[in-house]
Amino acid sequence: MKHLDKETIVEWLKTLQDDICQQLEAADGHGQFREDFWERPGGGGGRTRIFEGRHIEKGGVNFSAVEGEVSDRMRRSLQLEGERFFATGVSIVLHPANPLVPIIHMNVRYFELSDQIWWFGGGIDLTPHYIEPADARFFHQMLKEACDRHHPDYYTKFKPWADDYFYLRHRQETRGIGGIFFDRLGGDGGFSKEQRFAFVQEVGQAFCPIYVPLLQKNKDRPFGEREQRWQMLRRGRYVEFNLVWDAGTKFGLETDGRTESILMSLPPMAQWVYDHQPEPQGPEARTLAQLRKGIDWLTGTKS
């Protein structure tokens, strides 16, 4: 690999966006991505790609590379030091049409304050409307294998981090079944920039091998009004997390990012019902009972 500078990382992320978009179009079989190029007034810009298909009701696969001065507001809210920043990444959210297909999110990113201060971050998490143990086990097994190829402690460290991050504190429930989450992976612990980048590449390239089988398995399963109503409520929880707790949303808004691209993660429709209580012992109640931290999805046990 040539010297790993930010230009090299940017070009790889653009290629990742291209590859994922092509695979998702093929998996859906109907829709095509709409692309918008945008520029940030303070420096940089991106490529926003939005999808509306038959099986993926709404999705986005976005690339951005932005730079500029570190404002006092950024310094306070994001705990940054330095005068200028550079940030680039790919961010994905897919909201399926069928309630038996899960919502998925992935983000891989690189941040730089100077030649000496840099780090990688990202994560991937799954939000089923209805938790299927076999699908949860497949999802986490794929992530564990991706992590294990780079360090034996990555999964055991990044899985609880996801449980803590993708958590609606005001509801005391997780957004879904978690996944992995990591941030500020720099040169600490003897890791080189190339090693950290190789792991981020692994996570990015795992997206389609993870999600496409889940989509294909569940996209044609029958469902009715009951499942659709529950889907709208679970989408509402997704909105709550992204607008109240998500650091990526806050970072985009704090850095004067493109609002349409930042909020592409929101579903096309969602619902809130006052004091909704699912039917006891029903599939909705079973799912709600499992939206908890610390579940080992590989074995189905609570740690």
TIGU-223887 format. One line per 10 residues: number of its first residue (from 1); their letters; for each residue x, y negated, z of N, C-alpha, C. Coordinates in steps of 0.001 Angstrom, whole numbers, m for minus. Each point is the difference from the previous one (the first is absolute). Example, Ala and Ser with C-alpha at 12.3 -4.5 7.8 and 13.67 -1.06 7.14 Angstrom:
REM TIGU-223887
1	AS	13190,5690,7800,m890,m1190,0,900,m1200,0 | m350,m1050,m720,820,m1190,60,m770,m1090,730
END
This chain:
REM TIGU-223887
1	MKHLDKETIV	852,1199,0,m852,m1199,0,881,m1240,0 | m344,m981,m847,750,m1244,10,m264,m743,1302 | 759,m1082,194,m164,m789,1215,m1475,m308,235 | m438,292,1220,m1424,m126,307,m314,m1440,391 | m282,m815,m999,m406,m1366,264,m1512,m110,m147 | m520,m1174,274,m1445,m165,m28,m569,160,m1407 | 782,m320,m1017,m471,178,m1374,m220,1469,m326 | 892,856,486,m151,1442,m214,m1268,514,677 | m255,m468,1217,m1194,409,740,m1262,m478,m712 | 20,m1233,m480,m1154,m554,m714,m325,834,m1234
11	EWLKTLQDDI	998,350,m775,m252,768,m1231,m563,1372,314 | 476,639,1074,m545,1304,363,m1451,m123,439 | m309,m1029,761,m1382,m182,457,m943,m254,m1171 | 432,m733,m991,m823,m211,m1194,m267,1324,m707 | 1030,836,m97,m169,1309,m623,m951,870,796 | 99,m62,1332,m919,750,852,m1433,m447,m257 | m241,m1287,m71,m1341,m500,m296,m499,554,m1336 | 839,m41,m1009,m394,510,m1327,m378,1478,69 | 844,797,638,m225,1449,53,m1292,340,748 | m227,m649,1133,m1199,292,786,m1253,m406,m762
21	CQQLEAADGH	33,m1149,m658,m1170,m440,m774,m338,994,m1106 | 1010,487,m683,m238,966,m1078,m620,1281,541 | 501,489,1130,m523,1241,564,m1425,m170,529 | m305,m1155,560,m1353,m229,513,m1003,m143,m1136 | 371,m651,m1084,m892,m85,m1151,m311,1390,m541 | 1021,849,m79,m211,1363,m484,m874,795,964 | 190,m185,1297,m777,753,990,m1461,m423,m4 | m264,m1291,m170,m1382,m473,m24,m680,369,m1316 | 722,m131,m1092,m521,407,m1296,m900,m1000,m690 | m285,m1153,645,m926,m956,m602,522,m1443,46
31	GQFREDFWER	408,m456,1160,360,m1403,146,1401,m316,m476 | 262,m1295,m148,1322,m501,m329,321,m1179,917 | 1272,m172,293,411,m1091,854,m80,m1334,m743 | m494,m994,717,52,m1391,m460,1207,m650,670 | 816,m692,m761,1233,m575,545,m50,m1517,m21 | 399,m588,1133,156,m1450,103,1421,m303,436 | 660,m884,m742,1300,m501,417,m217,m1296,781 | 733,m189,1056,m159,m1224,784,1354,m490,505 | 59,m1278,273,1208,m613,517,m302,m673,1329 | 932,113,912,m130,m649,1301,654,m1372,m70
41	PGGGGGRTRI	m696,m1054,410,577,m1351,m99,1366,m134,668 | 203,699,1120,1276,m108,699,1111,838,m577 | m326,901,m938,1017,849,m606,m451,1434,m154 | 194,557,m1175,m353,1388,m261,m1413,160,m511 | m477,1236,21,m1335,306,m493,m243,1485,m9 | m891,453,m876,m301,1418,m1,m905,436,m1127 | m294,1306,22,m912,620,m957,m1081,708,804 | m1199,m537,m58,m1145,613,673,m749,865,m1007 | m229,1244,355,m735,916,m874,m1194,563,759 | m1179,m275,m523,m1252,392,626,m691,1048,m865
51	FEGRHIEKGG	m595,997,674,m592,1140,m699,m1455,173,404 | m858,201,m964,m1397,382,235,m319,1138,m951 | m212,1183,578,m224,1176,m835,m1218,778,438 | m31,1243,m401,m1124,869,351,174,599,1382 | 1195,476,289,257,654,1280,694,m924,999 | 787,m934,m496,583,m1044,841,m847,m1244,m214 | m872,m286,974,m944,m1105,m174,730,m1338,m69 | 992,m165,862,822,m1207,m35,1372,336,540 | 1024,m451,m699,1349,239,469,930,m1088,m465 | 1117,m98,661,1029,m946,m397,1369,609,177
61	VNFSAVEGEV	875,m248,m982,1403,403,93,806,m1254,m321 | 513,m645,1012,589,m1325,m144,1503,14,197 | 679,m807,m800,1427,m262,167,187,m1487,247 | 914,m329,902,335,m1403,212,1473,m127,358 | 546,m1146,m311,1352,m370,408,m32,m1500,241 | 50,m402,1265,m146,m1406,351,1195,m442,838 | 283,m1286,m60,1118,m547,760,m283,m1456,338 | 757,m510,959,m178,m1395,359,569,m291,1372 | m327,m1161,495,470,m411,1309,m815,678,1102 | 672,319,1082,m687,535,1174,m604,m1176,752
71	SDRMRRSLQL	m1306,m86,m22,m678,m1112,668,m36,239,1509 | m274,m1083,736,m124,139,1451,m1130,963,355 | m1080,m31,m789,m1123,895,259,408,1455,m197 | 745,283,m1064,497,1362,m223,952,419,1107 | 870,m920,398,990,332,1021,m686,382,1314 | m1060,m711,338,m718,294,1245,m813,1286,m104 | m787,131,m1048,m940,1114,m75,656,1308,m393 | 1090,m65,m790,642,1221,m492,1342,272,651 | 402,m866,925,1254,189,749,1182,144,m950 | 144,m996,m864,1070,4,m979,1045,m1041,361
81	EGERFFATGV	1236,300,m395,1082,m965,120,574,m238,m1397 | 615,m1142,m169,563,m310,m1308,m772,m1119,m674 | 548,m472,m1096,m587,m1138,m702,m828,406,m1210 | 400,1090,m688,m718,430,m1198,m277,1494,79 | m1054,431,m692,m352,1416,m10,m229,454,m1434 | 108,1313,m181,m380,660,m1246,m741,1265,389 | m1153,231,m608,m796,1192,315,m571,567,m1279 | 86,1317,m141,m561,662,m1171,m597,1335,413 | m1007,443,m725,m618,1273,348,m1118,383,m935 | m475,1213,195,m1181,515,m689,m1023,374,1062
91	SIVLHPANPL	m1238,m431,m196,m1073,269,955,m1195,585,m731 | m578,1050,580,m1092,736,m653,m1127,228,994 | m1221,m230,m444,m1196,424,730,m1004,513,m1022 | m578,1182,268,m1005,591,m885,m1255,329,792 | m1126,m521,m475,m1308,315,586,m764,882,m981 | m207,1274,340,m659,921,m924,m1505,m198,m42 | m612,493,m1072,m1459,m61,m129,m670,1060,868 | 546,1196,21,m588,1107,755,399,m101,1474 | m962,2,927,339,m99,1422,835,1160,515 | 81,1096,m753,775,1156,441,1454,m74,m454
101	VPIIHMNVRY	337,m1064,m719,1386,m298,m353,494,m1080,955 | 1192,130,544,477,m989,974,508,m1287,m649 | m29,m1061,772,709,m1238,m328,1485,242,267 | 864,m610,m811,1432,120,255,672,m1350,m147 | 1051,m180,774,817,m1212,m56,1463,403,5 | 796,m708,m787,1454,156,66,655,m1343,m232 | 1112,m210,673,800,m1198,m226,1460,355,184 | 831,m418,m937,1449,112,164,584,m1367,m319 | 929,m457,810,457,m1377,m142,1451,m164,448 | 577,m1103,m461,1370,m372,366,m8,m1471,374
111	FELSDQIWWF	731,m338,1069,55,m1376,499,1457,m373,217 | 320,m1246,m361,1385,m458,96,16,m1444,477 | 828,m271,990,209,m1368,452,1359,m522,m424 | 936,881,m179,1313,m360,m521,664,1295,m430 | 1229,m75,m499,696,1222,m399,233,924,1183 | 21,m565,1203,271,817,1183,m1275,454,705 | m1107,m660,m244,m1248,338,690,m1004,516,m1014 | m325,1272,98,m933,635,m935,m675,1169,703 | m1150,369,m501,m650,1215,487,m1073,459,m977 | m366,1266,161,m1097,601,m754,m1159,285,951
121	GGGIDLTPHY	m1180,63,m558,m1178,356,778,m1021,675,m892 | m1066,462,617,m1057,612,m801,m812,994,795 | m756,760,m718,m831,1015,624,m1072,485,m948 | m623,1070,397,m1101,570,m769,m971,612,1005 | m1279,m327,m148,m975,561,928,m1282,335,m744 | m747,936,571,m1213,528,m624,m1199,m301,896 | m1076,m474,m614,m1218,m328,741,m1172,782,m583 | m203,1231,441,m1158,760,m476,m1295,m556,585 | m1046,m13,m802,m1315,m314,544,m477,1170,864 | 327,1206,m455,m256,1233,747,1330,755,88
131	IEPADARFFH	428,309,1198,1285,682,162,m139,1473,m349 | 806,442,m959,93,1406,m387,1333,537,515 | m2,945,934,1261,473,591,1029,463,m1040 | m451,694,m1044,957,494,m998,650,m1155,m752 | m779,m1020,m328,559,m1158,m691,944,m776,906 | m361,m127,1274,865,m696,955,1332,736,155 | m73,1332,62,1222,795,129,873,m148,m1251 | m598,48,m1180,744,m170,m1255,685,m1369,m31 | m736,m1041,349,533,m1355,m41,1216,m131,912 | m129,450,1230,1099,m153,948,1157,946,m312
141	QMLKEACDRH	m285,1165,m540,1086,903,m378,840,m598,m1119 | m653,m619,m975,735,m642,m1090,865,m1142,525 | m520,m773,934,779,m1092,559,1172,523,829 | m242,1047,761,1087,564,810,1123,515,m889 | m351,661,m1082,1033,509,m910,792,m1135,m622 | m695,m1082,m356,699,m1157,m563,960,m598,1027 | m459,m118,1245,854,m536,1058,1187,917,289 | m276,1299,84,1044,959,374,1140,46,m1008 | m274,m367,m1235,1068,m3,m1003,1023,m1105,255 | m321,m906,922,916,m1120,252,502,m69,1432
151	HPDYYTKFKP	m813,431,948,473,54,1385,m985,838,815 | 495,894,854,m906,881,755,m870,m741,1010 | 368,m1236,354,m786,m737,983,m997,m975,m620 | 47,m162,m1317,m841,m1024,m611,m1491,243,246 | m481,1198,m261,m1443,241,144,m441,m143,1450 | 774,560,928,m393,m60,1406,44,m1428,539 | 757,m866,m639,60,m1400,399,m1056,m839,m716 | m164,233,m1304,m861,m870,m800,m1478,380,66 | m300,1240,370,m1406,400,135,m659,m699,1199 | 595,24,1198,m606,m753,1110,m32,m1506,m268
161	WADDYFYLRH	982,m500,m736,27,m1416,m348,m1245,m347,m831 | m375,887,m903,m1210,m210,m801,m1243,48,875 | m52,941,945,m1141,72,918,m183,m1326,735 | 1126,m583,430,m69,m1253,746,m326,m1181,m911 | 538,22,m1216,m201,m1141,m890,m1416,m33,m573 | m458,1127,m563,m1320,38,m642,m1083,285,1053 | m104,m910,927,m874,183,1159,m852,m1245,200 | m1305,203,92,m927,m1098,268,m156,m114,1513 | 769,m886,590,m5,m110,1455,m1373,m395,535 | m714,m824,m737,m1305,m448,493,m1045,1109,m77
171	RQETRGIGGI	282,1050,m778,m893,1158,m76,547,1202,768 | 1278,m55,327,696,1126,626,m116,1252,m860 | 261,m189,m1291,8,1133,m921,1039,m255,m1082 | 560,1078,m517,933,m130,m1104,m764,m271,m1295 | 697,m591,m978,m656,m286,m1270,m355,1295,m724 | 817,1004,121,m242,1284,m648,844,1054,672 | 676,823,m793,835,1058,565,1474,m378,m17 | 275,m1293,m168,1380,m466,66,826,463,m1176 | 1263,226,280,965,363,m1031,1376,m308,536 | 734,m862,m697,1280,m486,507,47,m1510,m190
181	FFDRLGGDGG	719,m661,894,207,m1430,m94,1402,m298,509 | 696,m908,m659,1350,m373,419,248,m1444,m407 | 849,m664,750,310,m1397,m303,1395,m327,502 | 595,m985,m634,1321,m505,364,1033,1118,63 | m29,886,m999,1034,1037,m118,1204,m623,m688 | 997,m315,794,1208,m622,m515,1199,916,123 | 1145,m596,244,1232,775,72,318,535,1376 | m938,m103,927,230,527,1336,64,1520,m36 | 645,583,992,90,1456,85,907,626,m1025 | 825,m808,m646,937,526,m989,m581,227,m1380
191	FSKEQRFAFV	m1244,m420,m235,m613,164,m1307,507,m1072,m967 | 222,416,m1219,364,m949,m1047,m1261,m516,m679 | 149,m1082,m748,m1135,m528,m751,m473,1031,m1023 | 923,718,m598,m356,1017,m993,m817,1120,629 | 355,404,1212,m754,1059,685,m1409,m452,341 | m129,m1206,484,m1330,m514,321,m847,m118,m1268 | 611,m493,m1060,m734,m161,m1251,m431,1348,m558 | 849,1004,123,m352,1333,m494,m1236,535,714 | m117,m270,1293,m1194,425,741,m1240,m752,m480 | 127,m1302,m196,m1131,m790,m491,m429,493,m1382
201	QEVGQAFCPI	963,339,m838,m327,559,m1313,m771,1311,146 | 418,828,938,m681,1276,249,m1463,m234,375 | m238,m960,878,m1364,m305,423,m823,m493,m1185 | 562,m908,m778,m723,m526,m1154,m350,1073,m1017 | 945,873,m257,m221,1042,m1004,m910,1112,517 | m233,46,1306,m905,1017,566,m1465,m386,m153 | m288,m1244,m358,m1376,m472,15,m915,828,m899 | 327,112,m1254,m895,722,m922,m62,1498,278 | 1111,677,287,m111,1412,368,m851,248,1237 | m147,m1005,849,m880,129,1159,m1441,m313,m371
211	YVPLLQKNKD	m237,m1145,m642,m1379,m463,m159,m736,650,m1165 | 674,217,m1101,m702,557,m1167,m634,1352,319 | 677,934,698,m680,1260,357,m1214,m201,900 | 70,m952,926,m1162,m268,859,m1160,m572,m812 | 312,m860,m942,m1031,m559,m870,m630,1085,m858 | 821,814,m635,m505,1042,m896,m818,1040,755 | 400,304,1206,m695,1012,792,m1404,m445,405 | m169,m1293,285,m1228,m465,644,m880,m917,m848 | 476,m486,m1131,m708,m1053,m730,m1358,432,m550 | m200,1289,m256,m1265,468,m571,m897,709,1011
221	RPFGEREQRW	356,m55,1271,m828,636,1024,m1312,m773,165 | m1110,697,194,m1294,m690,127,m102,m769,1314 | m724,m1118,m38,m250,m796,1198,m1324,m733,m178 | m527,m523,1104,m1291,m692,m45,50,m1340,701 | m1192,m533,311,m93,m1325,610,656,m35,1383 | m122,1100,746,609,37,1324,1502,m232,m79 | 666,701,m910,1445,m140,m157,371,m1396,m498 | m819,m560,m882,279,m1342,m502,m129,m1046,1113 | m998,144,856,m154,m950,1110,1214,59,929 | 443,1216,280,1172,156,868,1246,m583,m671
231	QMLRRGRYVE	122,196,m1292,1122,m574,m740,26,m1523,154 | m1150,m643,m101,m57,m1453,132,431,m450,1404 | m372,748,1019,388,m337,1368,1502,185,207 | 539,1085,m545,1439,229,141,794,m1047,m792 | m526,m421,m1130,651,m1087,m729,m11,m1289,835 | m1076,m203,748,m55,m1163,866,1129,m9,1016 | 292,1177,565,1123,106,931,1322,m323,m708 | 106,425,m1248,1211,m272,m771,193,m1507,m155 | m1085,m693,m300,53,m1457,m125,441,m632,1310 | m567,474,1104,352,m555,1304,1498,106,258
241	FNLVWDAGTK	565,1155,m274,1435,168,249,811,m959,m866 | m294,m26,m1289,831,m796,m899,m68,m1490,293 | m1160,m481,440,m136,m1431,238,395,m417,1414 | m29,935,939,293,m357,1386,1415,389,419 | 460,1189,m414,1229,552,559,1153,166,m992 | m268,93,m1273,1046,401,m955,1084,m1065,m153 | 1260,381,276,1113,m936,m99,282,m388,m1446 | m250,918,m947,235,m321,m1403,m917,m1100,m496 | m1269,70,405,m935,m1067,m359,451,m1320,591 | 398,16,1257,455,m1224,652,1249,m552,m669
251	FGLETDGRTE	941,885,m367,1225,m462,m644,m318,m662,m1339 | m884,626,m788,m344,m572,m1290,m612,m1378,126 | m884,m159,980,m647,m1295,183,968,m1025,584 | 879,458,912,977,m913,603,1001,m525,m1030 | 296,799,m1021,990,m393,m1004,m644,m583,m1249 | m1259,m400,113,m722,m615,m1124,m64,924,m1206 | m215,1287,267,m160,960,m1085,m1322,m197,m725 | m186,758,m1065,m1215,m120,m804,m1151,680,733 | m1009,m760,361,m1099,512,815,m704,1180,m651 | m279,m74,m1295,m695,1085,m689,790,1301,87
261	SILMSLPPMA	1318,m95,m91,837,1203,71,62,537,1423 | 63,m895,970,68,423,1399,m1279,725,415 | m1142,m520,m443,m1286,551,433,m542,1068,m952 | 837,461,m929,m440,1087,m880,m243,1279,795 | 507,74,1230,m150,1209,815,m1426,199,505 | m828,m1025,m110,m1353,114,522,m896,775,m967 | m946,771,524,m868,815,m860,m1015,m869,m744 | m597,546,m1067,m992,m776,m749,m1275,m247,797 | m349,943,863,m1179,m131,860,320,634,1347 | m556,m590,1067,161,545,1344,m1230,m386,802
271	QWVYDHQPEP	m106,560,1214,m1189,m268,797,338,13,1484 | m747,m814,743,83,m14,1447,m1408,153,561 | m183,961,881,m1297,240,641,188,m202,1493 | m851,m800,584,128,m297,1425,m114,1275,843 | 1030,242,821,9,1101,966,m381,1332,m642 | 604,270,m1138,m312,1254,m687,504,1195,804 | m844,998,157,354,1231,703,m279,1176,m923 | 1023,759,m381,m247,1135,m880,m777,1106,701 | m631,834,m784,m755,1134,531,920,917,805 | m343,309,1242,857,874,812,257,1332,m698
281	QGPEARTLAQ	1240,440,51,427,1274,m574,m21,9,m1534 | m334,m1109,m622,8,m65,m1455,1406,m219,m534 | 192,106,m1320,1335,m163,m586,569,m1397,226 | m866,m1012,62,479,m1353,255,550,m122,1419 | m724,578,970,459,m33,1391,1300,786,162 | 127,1117,m722,1239,786,89,1177,m792,m534 | m213,m720,m1094,1079,m828,m528,359,m1101,980 | m1004,m679,543,243,m1100,931,784,482,1218 | m285,1211,455,681,539,1177,1474,279,m264 | 381,128,m1268,1391,307,m340,809,m1235,m387
291	LRKGIDWLTG	m605,m1159,65,736,m1235,m311,739,m448,1257 | 1007,807,354,755,m201,1228,1496,128,m281 | 779,m683,814,1449,120,m112,449,1370,501 | 1156,435,m504,660,1160,571,m467,1352,m483 | m840,51,m1030,m416,1304,m523,1092,542,m918 | 388,1238,231,939,686,m880,m817,619,m1124 | m37,m649,m1140,m855,453,m1103,555,1241,m687 | 1238,340,277,568,1226,m563,m565,1230,707 | m353,m179,1280,m554,1125,765,m1426,m246,454 | m450,m1264,m96,m1352,m335,444,m141,m138,1491
301	TKS	1112,m210,703,m36,m108,1452,329,m1429,427 | m411,m336,1228,273,m1330,559,1229,88,859 | 941,m888,m260,1236,15,794,m193,m749,1303
END
